Amino acid sequence: MSEVLTLRPGGAALLPVALPSDAALAAVGAPAPYQAERHPALVYLASLAPGSRRTMRQSLDVVAALLTGGRADHATLPWHLLRYQHTAAVRSALAAQYKPATANKILAALRGTLKAAWRLELVDAEAYRRAADVVAVRGTSAPAGRELAAGEIRALLEACAADPSAAGVRDAAVLALLYGAGLRRAEAVRLDVGDLEPEGANAGRLTVRGKGNRTGFAYARGNSGLVLRAWLGRRGGAAGRLLLPVSQRGVVVYTRADRGGADAPAGLTEHAVYKRLRTRALEAGVRPFSPHDCRRTFAGDLLDAGADIATVQQLLRHASVNTTAKYDRRGERAKRDAADLLHFPHVRFGG
């Protein structure tokens, strides 16, 4: 689970931005000094994959709050007025308040918005280059979240199996996708039924649309594949999302009324996945975990079983093997085992 992007206590502005005379920033939500189609932050956010927009919007809100003491957000800050002194101060504050990965994610959102301002001709190339010239925050930290033990995975699946309705096998299918195939929650809910190959030489292969609109393959093999086929048997082969809602009466829901009252294809949402896993954890007596913890456990278990890290990188669809390496438990275990080799003399102390 990613670090929550909120401004830490102490609301003084780092370096107040010189606001235009007609800007009204007494409260968040005041009008921004841009037309919507020429708003750097909105243009930048619109260029992102849907699954990334919320996090990067929160990142920009953090930057705006830091610079103005909480008076502005991503929509009301005049981004074209930012200069190096502002971005350097933001970097310093982020390095002090957040983990390196989170700080760098916020800086990436800032750089993206500055580039949009330049492309929209709101700022010249030299001002953009200087403002965006802030180095990444150095340092490493352990990935947030936890790993699930094999007994916990079994307990979750048994809780699903104890539910005779379609929701039981559907929730088991969610686990098959997140842990059995290592999918992100957003990837799982975007799968269409045609993205799964249930039979043949490539049985269990999933066509996955991930971050940055990249398409790749994942595999739910063995028992994971059996669970998905069991869900297909309850779901049926109708076109639409692979994961569908199930009514309180245990009936699979294929369509729902949209805002205009017309029937629209139904699908399980990311939030619904989180809620279903939380419910199954309570039923199974498993302590709380996030959907991403299933993916983390998938990576660690494969590496423990001897899978090559480059292959695991491909299965996770990471752009860099360095990201995959964060989930490698073997290094810590090797260090622990090495420490056990040290002979520290035993001396009995009275008392």
Stockholm file with secondary structure:
# STOCKHOLM 1.0

chainA/1-351         MSEVLTLRPGGAALLPVALPSDAALAAVGAPAPYQAERHPALVYLASLAPGSRRTMRQSLDVVAALLTGGRADHATLPWHLLRYQHTAAVRSALAAQYKPATANKILAALRGTLKAAWRLELVDAEAYRRAADVVAVRGTSAPAGRELAAGEIRALLEACAADPSAAGVRDAAVLALLYGAGLRRAEAVRLDVGDLEPEGANAGRLTVRGKGNRTGFAYARGNSGLVLRAWLGRRGGAAGRLLLPVSQRGVVVYTRADRGGADAPAGLTEHAVYKRLRTRALEAGVRPFSPHDCRRTFAGDLLDAGADIATVQQLLRHASVNTTAKYDRRGERAKRDAADLLHFPHVRFGG
#=GR chainA/1-351 SS CCCCCCCCSCCCCSSCCCCCTTCCCSSTTCCCSSCGGGCHHHHHHHTSCHHHHHHHHHHHHHHHHHHHTTSCCTTTSCGGGCCHHHHHHHHHHHHHHSCHHHHHHHHHHHHHHHHHHHHTTSSCHHHHHHHHCCCCCCCCCCCSSCCCCHHHHHHHHHHHHTCCSHHHHHHHHHHHHHTSSCCCHHHHHHCBGGGEECSSTTTTEEEEECGGGCEEEEECCHHHHHHHHHHHHHHCSCSSBSSCCBCTTSCBCCEEECTTSCEEECCCCHHHHHHHHHHHHHHHTCCCCCHHHHHHHHHHHHHHTTCCHHHHHHHHTCSCHHHHHTTCCHHHHHHHHHHHHCCCCCCCCCC
#=GC SS_cons         CCCCCCCCSCCCCSSCCCCCTTCCCSSTTCCCSSCGGGCHHHHHHHTSCHHHHHHHHHHHHHHHHHHHTTSCCTTTSCGGGCCHHHHHHHHHHHHHHSCHHHHHHHHHHHHHHHHHHHHTTSSCHHHHHHHHCCCCCCCCCCCSSCCCCHHHHHHHHHHHHTCCSHHHHHHHHHHHHHTSSCCCHHHHHHCBGGGEECSSTTTTEEEEECGGGCEEEEECCHHHHHHHHHHHHHHCSCSSBSSCCBCTTSCBCCEEECTTSCEEECCCCHHHHHHHHHHHHHHHTCCCCCHHHHHHHHHHHHHHTTCCHHHHHHHHTCSCHHHHHTTCCHHHHHHHHHHHHCCCCCCCCCC
//
